[in-house]
Amino acid sequence: MTCPQCGKMLNPGVTFCGDCGVPIKKTEAQPAAAVPSPGSVKFRSLSLIVWKVLKAVALNPVEELTTVFKELKRREVLETGLVLAGLFDLCAVIGLYLILPRWAGQPGFGDILKLLLLGIVPSAAITGASILARKVFQSPAGTIESDVFIAGVSLVPTGLMLLVAGCSGRAISRLWHWSRCSRFPTRF
């Protein structure tokens, strides 16, 4: 059942909407809507927040990112920062996986696990530097959640660049190999 005014999902048997306060009339014609699980709602809202942050970073990081940051609760700031740090780590590992075979041979599972663990270092270093700067300069503003958010937001472009470099490097090496091994005659 949904609120006719704001569209929010309501529990069965409620008499008014908790968000907008509109009285809910009980009608038999309204079909009972499936109530989504709290985990799916939380995942959907977190993915929308991450999408808003990524869009703000890409379009106008100075103004839009500040606006998005101010709209978030402390827990959402922390979760978004962790997701963005994980996104950096994933992009960096895939990009490095595509780059490394040309220099060091094909990496195995242990090497990929080492890359994943190594990807945590930049995020931890930026978070630690932000915490240290706040302590040294005795700034009352800022929290550990905002430090994690800053680390995640600042590392995502680097991870995306590593991913693009890995993909384009792989494509260029394949083109080079194709041109060297093509069936075209080299002598006329």
DRENDONU-446044 format. One record per residue (C-alpha): residue number from 0; residue in one letter; chain; x negated, y, z negated. Coordinates in nm, 2 decimals. Example, Ala and Ser with C-alpha at 12.3 -4.5 7.8 and 13.67 -1.06 7.14 Angstrom:
REM DRENDONU-446044
@n = 0&res = A&chain = A&X = -1.23&Y = -0.45&Z = -0.78;
@n = 1&res = S&chain = A&X = -1.37&Y = -0.11&Z = -0.71;
***
This chain:
REM DRENDONU-446044
@n = 0&res = M&chain = A&X = 0.00&Y = 0.00&Z = 0.00;
@n = 1&res = T&chain = A&X = -0.13&Y = 0.34&Z = 0.09;
@n = 2&res = C&chain = A&X = -0.05&Y = 0.70&Z = -0.03;
@n = 3&res = P&chain = A&X = 0.18&Y = 0.87&Z = 0.23;
@n = 4&res = Q&chain = A&X = 0.01&Y = 1.21&Z = 0.15;
@n = 5&res = C&chain = A&X = -0.37&Y = 1.13&Z = 0.14;
@n = 6&res = G&chain = A&X = -0.39&Y = 0.78&Z = 0.28;
@n = 7&res = K&chain = A&X = -0.58&Y = 0.63&Z = -0.02;
@n = 8&res = M&chain = A&X = -0.54&Y = 0.26&Z = -0.10;
@n = 9&res = L&chain = A&X = -0.31&Y = 0.21&Z = -0.40;
@n = 10&res = N&chain = A&X = -0.27&Y = -0.08&Z = -0.63;
@n = 11&res = P&chain = A&X = 0.07&Y = -0.25&Z = -0.62;
@n = 12&res = G&chain = A&X = 0.32&Y = -0.11&Z = -0.87;
@n = 13&res = V&chain = A&X = 0.18&Y = 0.24&Z = -0.91;
@n = 14&res = T&chain = A&X = 0.42&Y = 0.52&Z = -0.94;
@n = 15&res = F&chain = A&X = 0.20&Y = 0.81&Z = -0.83;
@n = 16&res = C&chain = A&X = -0.13&Y = 0.86&Z = -0.64;
@n = 17&res = G&chain = A&X = -0.43&Y = 0.90&Z = -0.86;
@n = 18&res = D&chain = A&X = -0.60&Y = 1.13&Z = -0.61;
@n = 19&res = C&chain = A&X = -0.34&Y = 1.37&Z = -0.50;
@n = 20&res = G&chain = A&X = -0.06&Y = 1.31&Z = -0.76;
@n = 21&res = V&chain = A&X = 0.22&Y = 1.25&Z = -0.51;
@n = 22&res = P&chain = A&X = 0.50&Y = 1.03&Z = -0.65;
@n = 23&res = I&chain = A&X = 0.51&Y = 0.69&Z = -0.48;
@n = 24&res = K&chain = A&X = 0.86&Y = 0.56&Z = -0.41;
@n = 25&res = K&chain = A&X = 0.89&Y = 0.18&Z = -0.42;
@n = 26&res = T&chain = A&X = 1.04&Y = 0.05&Z = -0.09;
@n = 27&res = E&chain = A&X = 1.09&Y = -0.30&Z = 0.01;
@n = 28&res = A&chain = A&X = 1.01&Y = -0.22&Z = 0.37;
@n = 29&res = Q&chain = A&X = 0.64&Y = -0.14&Z = 0.30;
@n = 30&res = P&chain = A&X = 0.43&Y = -0.44&Z = 0.37;
@n = 31&res = A&chain = A&X = 0.17&Y = -0.53&Z = 0.11;
@n = 32&res = A&chain = A&X = -0.17&Y = -0.43&Z = 0.25;
@n = 33&res = A&chain = A&X = -0.47&Y = -0.64&Z = 0.18;
@n = 34&res = V&chain = A&X = -0.68&Y = -0.48&Z = -0.09;
@n = 35&res = P&chain = A&X = -1.04&Y = -0.47&Z = 0.01;
@n = 36&res = S&chain = A&X = -1.30&Y = -0.60&Z = -0.23;
@n = 37&res = P&chain = A&X = -1.50&Y = -0.35&Z = -0.43;
@n = 38&res = G&chain = A&X = -1.82&Y = -0.47&Z = -0.27;
@n = 39&res = S&chain = A&X = -1.70&Y = -0.41&Z = 0.09;
@n = 40&res = V&chain = A&X = -1.57&Y = -0.06&Z = 0.00;
@n = 41&res = K&chain = A&X = -1.90&Y = 0.02&Z = -0.17;
@n = 42&res = F&chain = A&X = -2.11&Y = -0.11&Z = 0.13;
@n = 43&res = R&chain = A&X = -1.89&Y = 0.09&Z = 0.37;
@n = 44&res = S&chain = A&X = -1.92&Y = 0.41&Z = 0.18;
@n = 45&res = L&chain = A&X = -2.30&Y = 0.37&Z = 0.13;
@n = 46&res = S&chain = A&X = -2.35&Y = 0.30&Z = 0.50;
@n = 47&res = L&chain = A&X = -2.15&Y = 0.61&Z = 0.58;
@n = 48&res = I&chain = A&X = -2.36&Y = 0.81&Z = 0.35;
@n = 49&res = V&chain = A&X = -2.68&Y = 0.68&Z = 0.50;
@n = 50&res = W&chain = A&X = -2.55&Y = 0.76&Z = 0.85;
@n = 51&res = K&chain = A&X = -2.47&Y = 1.12&Z = 0.74;
@n = 52&res = V&chain = A&X = -2.82&Y = 1.15&Z = 0.60;
@n = 53&res = L&chain = A&X = -2.99&Y = 1.01&Z = 0.91;
@n = 54&res = K&chain = A&X = -2.78&Y = 1.24&Z = 1.13;
@n = 55&res = A&chain = A&X = -2.87&Y = 1.54&Z = 0.91;
@n = 56&res = V&chain = A&X = -3.24&Y = 1.45&Z = 0.93;
@n = 57&res = A&chain = A&X = -3.22&Y = 1.42&Z = 1.31;
@n = 58&res = L&chain = A&X = -3.02&Y = 1.73&Z = 1.38;
@n = 59&res = N&chain = A&X = -3.10&Y = 2.00&Z = 1.12;
@n = 60&res = P&chain = A&X = -3.30&Y = 1.87&Z = 0.82;
@n = 61&res = V&chain = A&X = -3.33&Y = 2.20&Z = 0.64;
@n = 62&res = E&chain = A&X = -2.97&Y = 2.30&Z = 0.61;
@n = 63&res = E&chain = A&X = -2.76&Y = 1.99&Z = 0.67;
@n = 64&res = L&chain = A&X = -2.97&Y = 1.76&Z = 0.45;
@n = 65&res = T&chain = A&X = -2.94&Y = 2.00&Z = 0.16;
@n = 66&res = T&chain = A&X = -2.56&Y = 2.01&Z = 0.21;
@n = 67&res = V&chain = A&X = -2.53&Y = 1.63&Z = 0.22;
@n = 68&res = F&chain = A&X = -2.76&Y = 1.60&Z = -0.08;
@n = 69&res = K&chain = A&X = -2.55&Y = 1.83&Z = -0.29;
@n = 70&res = E&chain = A&X = -2.23&Y = 1.63&Z = -0.21;
@n = 71&res = L&chain = A&X = -2.38&Y = 1.31&Z = -0.35;
@n = 72&res = K&chain = A&X = -2.36&Y = 1.17&Z = -0.70;
@n = 73&res = R&chain = A&X = -2.68&Y = 1.06&Z = -0.88;
@n = 74&res = R&chain = A&X = -2.62&Y = 0.69&Z = -0.81;
@n = 75&res = E&chain = A&X = -2.55&Y = 0.76&Z = -0.44;
@n = 76&res = V&chain = A&X = -2.87&Y = 0.96&Z = -0.42;
@n = 77&res = L&chain = A&X = -3.07&Y = 0.67&Z = -0.56;
@n = 78&res = E&chain = A&X = -2.90&Y = 0.41&Z = -0.35;
@n = 79&res = T&chain = A&X = -2.94&Y = 0.61&Z = -0.03;
@n = 80&res = G&chain = A&X = -3.31&Y = 0.67&Z = -0.10;
@n = 81&res = L&chain = A&X = -3.36&Y = 0.30&Z = -0.16;
@n = 82&res = V&chain = A&X = -3.18&Y = 0.21&Z = 0.16;
@n = 83&res = L&chain = A&X = -3.38&Y = 0.47&Z = 0.36;
@n = 84&res = A&chain = A&X = -3.71&Y = 0.34&Z = 0.21;
@n = 85&res = G&chain = A&X = -3.60&Y = -0.02&Z = 0.31;
@n = 86&res = L&chain = A&X = -3.52&Y = 0.11&Z = 0.66;
@n = 87&res = F&chain = A&X = -3.87&Y = 0.26&Z = 0.69;
@n = 88&res = D&chain = A&X = -4.02&Y = -0.07&Z = 0.57;
@n = 89&res = L&chain = A&X = -3.82&Y = -0.28&Z = 0.82;
@n = 90&res = C&chain = A&X = -3.90&Y = -0.05&Z = 1.12;
@n = 91&res = A&chain = A&X = -4.27&Y = -0.03&Z = 1.02;
@n = 92&res = V&chain = A&X = -4.30&Y = -0.41&Z = 0.99;
@n = 93&res = I&chain = A&X = -4.12&Y = -0.47&Z = 1.33;
@n = 94&res = G&chain = A&X = -4.34&Y = -0.20&Z = 1.50;
@n = 95&res = L&chain = A&X = -4.66&Y = -0.34&Z = 1.35;
@n = 96&res = Y&chain = A&X = -4.56&Y = -0.69&Z = 1.43;
@n = 97&res = L&chain = A&X = -4.52&Y = -0.59&Z = 1.80;
@n = 98&res = I&chain = A&X = -4.85&Y = -0.40&Z = 1.79;
@n = 99&res = L&chain = A&X = -5.07&Y = -0.64&Z = 1.60;
@n = 100&res = P&chain = A&X = -5.08&Y = -0.95&Z = 1.83;
@n = 101&res = R&chain = A&X = -5.29&Y = -0.77&Z = 2.08;
@n = 102&res = W&chain = A&X = -5.56&Y = -0.70&Z = 1.82;
@n = 103&res = A&chain = A&X = -5.55&Y = -0.96&Z = 1.55;
@n = 104&res = G&chain = A&X = -5.36&Y = -1.25&Z = 1.70;
@n = 105&res = Q&chain = A&X = -5.00&Y = -1.36&Z = 1.63;
@n = 106&res = P&chain = A&X = -4.92&Y = -1.28&Z = 1.26;
@n = 107&res = G&chain = A&X = -4.77&Y = -1.56&Z = 1.06;
@n = 108&res = F&chain = A&X = -4.50&Y = -1.55&Z = 0.79;
@n = 109&res = G&chain = A&X = -4.75&Y = -1.47&Z = 0.52;
@n = 110&res = D&chain = A&X = -4.88&Y = -1.18&Z = 0.72;
@n = 111&res = I&chain = A&X = -4.52&Y = -1.04&Z = 0.77;
@n = 112&res = L&chain = A&X = -4.46&Y = -1.08&Z = 0.40;
@n = 113&res = K&chain = A&X = -4.78&Y = -0.88&Z = 0.33;
@n = 114&res = L&chain = A&X = -4.66&Y = -0.61&Z = 0.57;
@n = 115&res = L&chain = A&X = -4.33&Y = -0.59&Z = 0.39;
@n = 116&res = L&chain = A&X = -4.50&Y = -0.55&Z = 0.05;
@n = 117&res = L&chain = A&X = -4.74&Y = -0.30&Z = 0.20;
@n = 118&res = G&chain = A&X = -4.45&Y = -0.10&Z = 0.33;
@n = 119&res = I&chain = A&X = -4.34&Y = -0.04&Z = -0.03;
@n = 120&res = V&chain = A&X = -4.67&Y = 0.15&Z = -0.11;
@n = 121&res = P&chain = A&X = -4.59&Y = 0.48&Z = 0.08;
@n = 122&res = S&chain = A&X = -4.24&Y = 0.50&Z = -0.08;
@n = 123&res = A&chain = A&X = -4.38&Y = 0.44&Z = -0.43;
@n = 124&res = A&chain = A&X = -4.67&Y = 0.69&Z = -0.37;
@n = 125&res = I&chain = A&X = -4.43&Y = 0.97&Z = -0.26;
@n = 126&res = T&chain = A&X = -4.20&Y = 0.90&Z = -0.54;
@n = 127&res = G&chain = A&X = -4.49&Y = 0.90&Z = -0.79;
@n = 128&res = A&chain = A&X = -4.63&Y = 1.22&Z = -0.65;
@n = 129&res = S&chain = A&X = -4.29&Y = 1.39&Z = -0.68;
@n = 130&res = I&chain = A&X = -4.26&Y = 1.28&Z = -1.04;
@n = 131&res = L&chain = A&X = -4.61&Y = 1.39&Z = -1.12;
@n = 132&res = A&chain = A&X = -4.55&Y = 1.73&Z = -0.95;
@n = 133&res = R&chain = A&X = -4.24&Y = 1.78&Z = -1.16;
@n = 134&res = K&chain = A&X = -4.43&Y = 1.69&Z = -1.48;
@n = 135&res = V&chain = A&X = -4.74&Y = 1.90&Z = -1.40;
@n = 136&res = F&chain = A&X = -4.54&Y = 2.21&Z = -1.31;
@n = 137&res = Q&chain = A&X = -4.28&Y = 2.14&Z = -1.58;
@n = 138&res = S&chain = A&X = -3.99&Y = 2.18&Z = -1.34;
@n = 139&res = P&chain = A&X = -3.65&Y = 2.13&Z = -1.51;
@n = 140&res = A&chain = A&X = -3.49&Y = 2.07&Z = -1.17;
@n = 141&res = G&chain = A&X = -3.51&Y = 1.72&Z = -1.01;
@n = 142&res = T&chain = A&X = -3.46&Y = 1.37&Z = -1.12;
@n = 143&res = I&chain = A&X = -3.61&Y = 1.03&Z = -1.04;
@n = 144&res = E&chain = A&X = -3.31&Y = 0.97&Z = -0.81;
@n = 145&res = S&chain = A&X = -3.39&Y = 1.28&Z = -0.61;
@n = 146&res = D&chain = A&X = -3.76&Y = 1.18&Z = -0.59;
@n = 147&res = V&chain = A&X = -3.66&Y = 0.84&Z = -0.44;
@n = 148&res = F&chain = A&X = -3.43&Y = 1.01&Z = -0.20;
@n = 149&res = I&chain = A&X = -3.71&Y = 1.25&Z = -0.09;
@n = 150&res = A&chain = A&X = -3.94&Y = 0.95&Z = -0.04;
@n = 151&res = G&chain = A&X = -3.69&Y = 0.76&Z = 0.17;
@n = 152&res = V&chain = A&X = -3.59&Y = 1.06&Z = 0.38;
@n = 153&res = S&chain = A&X = -3.95&Y = 1.16&Z = 0.45;
@n = 154&res = L&chain = A&X = -4.06&Y = 0.81&Z = 0.55;
@n = 155&res = V&chain = A&X = -3.78&Y = 0.72&Z = 0.79;
@n = 156&res = P&chain = A&X = -3.92&Y = 0.92&Z = 1.09;
@n = 157&res = T&chain = A&X = -4.25&Y = 0.75&Z = 1.04;
@n = 158&res = G&chain = A&X = -4.09&Y = 0.40&Z = 1.05;
@n = 159&res = L&chain = A&X = -3.90&Y = 0.49&Z = 1.36;
@n = 160&res = M&chain = A&X = -4.21&Y = 0.62&Z = 1.53;
@n = 161&res = L&chain = A&X = -4.39&Y = 0.29&Z = 1.45;
@n = 162&res = L&chain = A&X = -4.10&Y = 0.09&Z = 1.59;
@n = 163&res = V&chain = A&X = -4.10&Y = 0.30&Z = 1.91;
@n = 164&res = A&chain = A&X = -4.48&Y = 0.27&Z = 1.94;
@n = 165&res = G&chain = A&X = -4.45&Y = -0.11&Z = 1.90;
@n = 166&res = C&chain = A&X = -4.18&Y = -0.14&Z = 2.16;
@n = 167&res = S&chain = A&X = -4.34&Y = 0.09&Z = 2.41;
@n = 168&res = G&chain = A&X = -4.68&Y = -0.06&Z = 2.35;
@n = 169&res = R&chain = A&X = -4.54&Y = -0.41&Z = 2.42;
@n = 170&res = A&chain = A&X = -4.37&Y = -0.29&Z = 2.73;
@n = 171&res = I&chain = A&X = -4.68&Y = -0.12&Z = 2.86;
@n = 172&res = S&chain = A&X = -4.90&Y = -0.43&Z = 2.79;
@n = 173&res = R&chain = A&X = -4.64&Y = -0.64&Z = 2.98;
@n = 174&res = L&chain = A&X = -4.65&Y = -0.40&Z = 3.28;
@n = 175&res = W&chain = A&X = -5.03&Y = -0.40&Z = 3.28;
@n = 176&res = H&chain = A&X = -5.03&Y = -0.78&Z = 3.27;
@n = 177&res = W&chain = A&X = -4.77&Y = -0.80&Z = 3.54;
@n = 178&res = S&chain = A&X = -4.97&Y = -0.57&Z = 3.76;
@n = 179&res = R&chain = A&X = -5.29&Y = -0.78&Z = 3.71;
@n = 180&res = C&chain = A&X = -5.12&Y = -1.11&Z = 3.77;
@n = 181&res = S&chain = A&X = -4.88&Y = -1.01&Z = 4.05;
@n = 182&res = R&chain = A&X = -4.87&Y = -1.20&Z = 4.38;
@n = 183&res = F&chain = A&X = -4.96&Y = -0.89&Z = 4.58;
@n = 184&res = P&chain = A&X = -5.29&Y = -0.94&Z = 4.77;
@n = 185&res = T&chain = A&X = -5.58&Y = -0.73&Z = 4.64;
@n = 186&res = R&chain = A&X = -5.77&Y = -0.75&Z = 4.98;
@n = 187&res = F&chain = A&X = -5.64&Y = -0.65&Z = 5.31;
***
